[in-house]
Amino acid sequence: MNWEEKDNKLVKDFKFKDFSEAFAFLTRVAILAEKHNHHPEIYNVYNKISLSLTTHDSGSKVTDKDINLAKAIDGLS
C-alpha cells in the first residue's frame, strides 16, 4: 500500500490517460466506498484525482476503516 499518512489522513494521488478514464475510476471508487460504508474526500481535475481517507467518527484520525478502504481502492487500479 503506497498511501501517505498526512495530517491524520491517508492520501494518494492518481493520474489517468484522460478525464473519462479518471471518472470511470471514481465511479468504481464510489461503489466500493458504499460497500465499505466509508467515503473518501475526492478532488478531481481533468485526469488527476486525489483521495483522502480519515475516520471522522473516531476523531478524524486514520483507523482500520481507512486502511481497509485504501487497500480495496488499490485493488481497482
N, C-alpha and C positions, 0 to 999 in steps of 0.2 A: 504494500500500500504506500503510495508516494504522495500522500496528502501532507500538508504542512500545518502544524498547530500554531495558531497565531491569534492573540487577543481572545483566548478562550473559545476558539472556533477551529474546526478543521476546514482548511481552504484548499482549493485546487482549481487551476486554470486549464481550459481545454481549447484547442484550436482545430477547426474543421475546414474542409475544402471551400465551402460556401455557406450562405445563410440557410439554405434548405437542409443541408446535412446537419448543421448545428441545431436547427429547430426539430428535426427528427430525433436527435439525441435527447433534447429537452422533453419531448413527448414521452420517450421511454423512461426518462428520469421521473417524470410526473406520475406515471403508472406505478413505478417502483416505490416512490415515496408514499403513495396512497396505500400500497400493500404493507409498508412498514409503519404506517400512521406516524410519519415523521417527515417534515418538509424542509427542504433547503432554502436558503436565501439564494436567489438567482440574479445574475447580472449578465445581460447579453447585448453585444454589439456586433452586428453582421455575422462573422464566422467565429467569434470568440465568446466563450462562456466562462464565467467564474461562479463556482458554487461554494457556499459556506454552510457548515453544519454546526449547530450548537443546540443544547437541550435547555430551552427556556424554563421548563418546569423544575429543573434541578439547579436553578440559579445561574443560568446562561453559562454553562461550562460543558466541556466535552465529556460525554458519557458513552457507555456501550452502545446506546441507540445510534449515536453519531458514527461510531466506528463500524458498526454493522451495516449501516446505510452506505457509508463510504466504500466499503468492500463490495457491496452489491452494485453500486454505480460503476466501480472499476470493472466489474464483470460485463458491463454494457459496451465498453469501448475497446 
